[in-house]
Amino acid sequence: MRTKVIILLGVLFASTAVYAQQDTMLFDTPNGVYEVINHRFSSAIFMRSFMRVQAEIDAVIEKPILVPVPKDPGGGYTHEQHKSNYKHMYQAGLVYQITKDKKYVTYIDHMLLDYAALYPTLSLHPVKASSEPGRLFWQTLNESVWLVYTSIAYDCVREQIPAKDRAIIQKNVFYPMAEFIMQGTPNNKKTFNKMHNHGTWADTAVGLIGYTMGDKTLVDKALYGTERDGKGGFLLQLQKLFSPDGYYTEGPYYQRYAILPFMLFAQAINHYQPDLHIFQQRDSILLKAVKVLPALAYKQQFFLMNDALEKTLSSAELVAAFDIAYAVSKDPAFARFAMKQPDVLLSSAGLATALEMSRLAGEKAVAQQSVCLSDGPEGKQGAVAVLRHGASDGVCFVFKATSHGLSHGHFDKLSYSLFNHGEQILTDYGAARFLNVASKSGGRYTTENKTYAKQTVAHNTLVVDQTSNFDGSKKKASHFAPHIDYVDITNPESQIVVATDSNAYASLGVILKRTVAMLTIEKGEEPVIIDLMMADAKDHKMHTYDLPFHYSGQLIATSFDQKLYPDHLSALGTDNGYQHLWKESDTLIKEGGNRNVHFTFLIKKHFYSVNTTTLSDMGPIEAMHLRIGANDPSMNLRPEPVLMYRVQNKANHQLFASVLTTHGLYDLVGEKTTGSQSIVNDLQVSEEMDGTITFKFKYKNKLVVFTQTNKENHVKINYHL
Amino acid sequence: MRTKVIILLGVLFASTAVYAQQDTMLFDTPNGVYEVINHRFSSAIFMRSFMRVQAEIDAVIEKPILVPVPKDPGGGYTHEQHKSNYKHMYQAGLVYQITKDKKYVTYIDHMLLDYAALYPTLSLHPVKASSEPGRLFWQTLNESVWLVYTSIAYDCVREQIPAKDRAIIQKNVFYPMAEFIMQGTPNNKKTFNKMHNHGTWADTAVGLIGYTMGDKTLVDKALYGTERDGKGGFLLQLQKLFSPDGYYTEGPYYQRYAILPFMLFAQAINHYQPDLHIFQQRDSILLKAVKVLPALAYKQQFFLMNDALEKTLSSAELVAAFDIAYAVSKDPAFARFAMKQPDVLLSSAGLATALEMSRLAGEKAVAQQSVCLSDGPEGKQGAVAVLRHGASDGVCFVFKATSHGLSHGHFDKLSYSLFNHGEQILTDYGAARFLNVASKSGGRYTTENKTYAKQTVAHNTLVVDQTSNFDGSKKKASHFAPHIDYVDITNPESQIVVATDSNAYASLGVILKRTVAMLTIEKGEEPVIIDLMMADAKDHKMHTYDLPFHYSGQLIATSFDQKLYPDHLSALGTDNGYQHLWKESDTLIKEGGNRNVHFTFLIKKHFYSVNTTTLSDMGPIEAMHLRIGANDPSMNLRPEPVLMYRVQNKANHQLFASVLTTHGLYDLVGEKTTGSQSIVNDLQVSEEMDGTITFKFKYKNKLVVFTQTNKENHVKINYHL
């Protein structure tokens, strides 16, 4: 069917100088629309979505159209009303395309005429909270989103709207808005040409409205940047923002968000300019980018790395991503992902996906595979490794050794998070933000996002001298990425990744290296995680090394007698995120003995332990129990617990060796508790002159020896029981 | 069918001086067993349970029998092993009864012989943590539970065990254990005769073993107390521990726990001594007690009042309760409750319930009704009111104005908790305990249960002069209960309860009164809760009134500018639970103006606000944000938030008037936030000389006036819009 479409488009191109306007093409092809009209009843899944949308828009269409003068920030009335408006125009357009009921045309026509009356009267939005304010919305970003959906709506009904109305709408809304998005402010122009999700939305908005208005210049600017020189625009974003593995550099939360304009614009390009072979570009990079989305989630929820809120694979953006990807590729994997979503697109792509979903319905679920996704346009800016074991709610360990990730990146080099039994065990805080809640910094990222959530100490990685990576400078961070030294994840029972970061603490002369391994010690038992966190200091100056473990649930036991501050608490520090941590306990663990420390915590029905040791010539271990929440005047932070180990000394080599385990059962309903104590002990770690590290520990009385040799830049890892 | 059984038993009685032993009767009748053997295949539900149990016991029976010398506390190896043993004997007994496979007899026989070798060698358990230590277990309670299950197991296979083994087992285990439970220590004797769940377990253990060994004396002691004078024992417990409405005085958590021995012993009594008409006693009090269980739960989970952990309606204890109740009464309500459970009993009661469950399978769910359950044997010791609205995950407001509830009671007079959208909104802390986790106070209640969880300030009720009700004395508290002044819960859109407590703060000369109402202001909208918390001081001395709101989720806004302690925290007080609260903010709200305060918080997708005002002649309001966790050396407490209002003055009448609302939507997936701001404002409350209280507020611009007149000991409540 796609072949047919391409031929048809070829014909259209041959007959017009610019782009054809006789048919709607932005969201579906004429053939596609024909398919949907005639065959929609063959899919109950498609019809469920269609009827839901139709019922929703039919209820709305009865009510008066409201196009208020912009006034409120995100979450406020005018903001939400303009959001509803584009959503409803979009719904009306798609339902018109299928039903051909003129009432939807009238609705869109009238609403757009209202916008045509309002828009020319607007200067910048009164809430000046953003560096890129819009006119309808407080951020230009929202304006772009408005134009993306409205372009599709307009394209569906365009030929039915009286020509004089079309002229008014295009002149008073679409052209000025496209201009505004491209260069309404200097920042807007920068963003439009930028390699960033805001840029993708802006390009897509201008590209889509360009196609439907038949304006090649607008489309070219969207594709190649304002100067049409290829130094900005959508095609360059395709090159720069994804790694060869399809990982989007801002991380999963924004990959989910950006994939929607990427796929909507690509779909339109595919219809109007098939010769660009947009979906085949860079070895089908867009399809790869869609395909890795589920790999970046645990139990449907995206990992919280970088600025991230809790978003799932059933987010609306992904309906479009999965359905379009399926229609383009006919790869059942995409239809499989789509099965977790409540809806399909109201287009031939959605219908094709729905039919494939029915075909796959009886299939058995397949366990997710471990992946190591490179970052950077060349795939050379580190990677994120996702090590999994067992069922979809089994163990999942996420090791982040990526580039910074643009403006939403966190200073979290070589950090990790851990999931098991459906829960987040060792956590990534994500972002400090209450989306669109007006009383919380107007719904934007709160101050604490920068002062806490982005800082190194807010992550499960080593903090040197109580400072953040790259001194907390995004600019500095943007130039560097960790190096992946070693990856072996083919055997689920023994998965190993090693990464080095030579830059995050370069100003202190410290190089970080971390080895993480997921090993099944006893067949049938849950795997353990081995973590060797190393720091090489070039100098022999005194350094402080802090290794925090951000955990969920409730503390059950510590191997040391915690020295608590029973009735007075103070903040741990004054900056770099330390000012936001209450110091609840501070225990200097005496030297000598086996240098073993551990803590155990409980989440729902399972116990988790982190057992740690250090090299014998390291200073004494100081253990602190911390709680997030100090210096937080609006109580924006969640009061989560942290167990942090600190060593201070002049040695030029530091090493924290840990084993993370799941054990026991806390069965309240069955009134049965077993295995609440750590199953690992007698940890010993040593390092030889040639860099060989030997880490031994007992796992339920079984001796495990993990050896890592580091010769000629190759890492060789052995372990035996 | 029940009639037939009774006739059969009558014959047996006529033929023996004591109780017949030829047949198994403790858990099922001979006719019942016949039914199960022949008709079990007619129920897939029953067979699923049967096959699961059979598979479990068949796997166990292959392994060596382990009867270790007692050593460990709850959660430890020997404790859990002896628990497993009684469970497996019980399973083996029931499966034998159906399959007649002798391997199960051998298993029980051999295990009991091992116990017969061990038990005589034991003195008191080495872990002396309880005031009633056992011999096999650290608590006699566990010993009683062991004997309950073992009695049933033994009864199933008794006639197949060689006579000489029976003699050894009875002589070395059953008799000495029954003696030990009854009077092994002075405390055991006290407990055996006590009105308390430990007593019920003890009586049931001795009663069941008495029946199966044919020892009338033991049975009589179990039924009538050690002196067989009716001043103790099971029958008196039936009179004393339940209210006429079936509410168990210790609260839902222990009602769930105690109902199992009550029903197991009653079932046996019904088989052996049908003339006692045990299930008809006190207007079928046992059936009533089973029937109210679901009324004391929200979304299957029992309310956390008094000492309580998170237990659900699918707890194993309730399988027996619902199935036996159904078999006795044939009331489909019990089979309906049983449908939420994973299993049925392996008896004719379970089979009958399973068949009824199949019959009911297509039924539509019925919304739960509001109830007001009296407390106390005469129903005159206050009540717990459960006000519900809408679906099972809709609004549920629990107002606790009960008697103290024995040793597990909390000092929480007139407190409440609130649920909505499937979540706990205003919380009851429940108990501080990690069940059977050895590192946490050996799995018992932790110290903080007494020093925090039981204290008044740990609940959503008024605290006078920073002391707990009855000065925290259980002994004092046991003599008194609140009075229910007014109940009208028949109209779901307007439910009102008023209660007075004249005793909790009698030593300070203060009487408490609280009016709570669940009102639907706008049809189709969620109801609001109105709360008038009143205190009458007889003197004109200075009193401090603290009204804490224990909430879930995250703070979104306060109507006042919180004065936080940014980088230093201290404990709020030194005793009565105040020592466990960190003072995070302390804001003196200026007098004058409308005296309105509110705070808003977010739980998952919904916003909740508490709007409060006071009488105009009360002192200024001080608002404190607190967090649980100070002076908690083992970090046993959960760091939950509390918003507390304080007024201090000499007035002889104090009144806090609040409105609790649910509003808005925080839809992260749909990226839509609406209605995050409180929908209530302009609160005004006034009191006239005759005690009439007028509470006015605006609800979305609609004026609500709530008037309460208090004449001639009658409460008359009006509200109009």
Chai-1 contact restraints between the chains, C-beta under 6 A:
chainA,res_idxA,chainB,res_idxB,connection_type,confidence,min_distance_angstrom,max_distance_angstrom,comment,restraint_id
A,G75,B,T673,contact,1.0,0.0,6.0,A-B,restraint_1
A,L309,B,L668,contact,1.0,0.0,6.0,A-B,restraint_2
A,E310,B,L668,contact,1.0,0.0,6.0,A-B,restraint_3
A,S315,B,V669,contact,1.0,0.0,6.0,A-B,restraint_4
A,N436,B,T673,contact,1.0,0.0,6.0,A-B,restraint_5
A,V437,B,T673,contact,1.0,0.0,6.0,A-B,restraint_6
A,V437,B,S676,contact,1.0,0.0,6.0,A-B,restraint_7
A,S439,B,I556,contact,1.0,0.0,6.0,A-B,restraint_8
A,S439,B,A557,contact,1.0,0.0,6.0,A-B,restraint_9
A,L555,B,M635,contact,1.0,0.0,6.0,A-B,restraint_10
A,I556,B,S439,contact,1.0,0.0,6.0,A-B,restraint_11
A,A557,B,S439,contact,1.0,0.0,6.0,A-B,restraint_12
A,L564,B,P633,contact,1.0,0.0,6.0,A-B,restraint_13
A,P566,B,N631,contact,1.0,0.0,6.0,A-B,restraint_14
A,D567,B,A571,contact,1.0,0.0,6.0,A-B,restraint_15
A,D567,B,A630,contact,1.0,0.0,6.0,A-B,restraint_16
A,D567,B,N631,contact,1.0,0.0,6.0,A-B,restraint_17
A,H568,B,S570,contact,1.0,0.0,6.0,A-B,restraint_18
A,L569,B,L569,contact,1.0,0.0,6.0,A-B,restraint_19
A,S570,B,H568,contact,1.0,0.0,6.0,A-B,restraint_20
A,A571,B,D567,contact,1.0,0.0,6.0,A-B,restraint_21
A,A630,B,D567,contact,1.0,0.0,6.0,A-B,restraint_22
A,N631,B,P566,contact,1.0,0.0,6.0,A-B,restraint_23
A,N631,B,D567,contact,1.0,0.0,6.0,A-B,restraint_24
A,P633,B,L564,contact,1.0,0.0,6.0,A-B,restraint_25
A,M635,B,L555,contact,1.0,0.0,6.0,A-B,restraint_26
A,P639,B,P639,contact,1.0,0.0,6.0,A-B,restraint_27
A,L668,B,L309,contact,1.0,0.0,6.0,A-B,restraint_28
A,L668,B,E310,contact,1.0,0.0,6.0,A-B,restraint_29
A,V669,B,S315,contact,1.0,0.0,6.0,A-B,restraint_30
A,T673,B,G75,contact,1.0,0.0,6.0,A-B,restraint_31
A,T673,B,N436,contact,1.0,0.0,6.0,A-B,restraint_32
A,T673,B,V437,contact,1.0,0.0,6.0,A-B,restraint_33
A,T674,B,E80,contact,1.0,0.0,6.0,A-B,restraint_34
A,S676,B,V437,contact,1.0,0.0,6.0,A-B,restraint_35
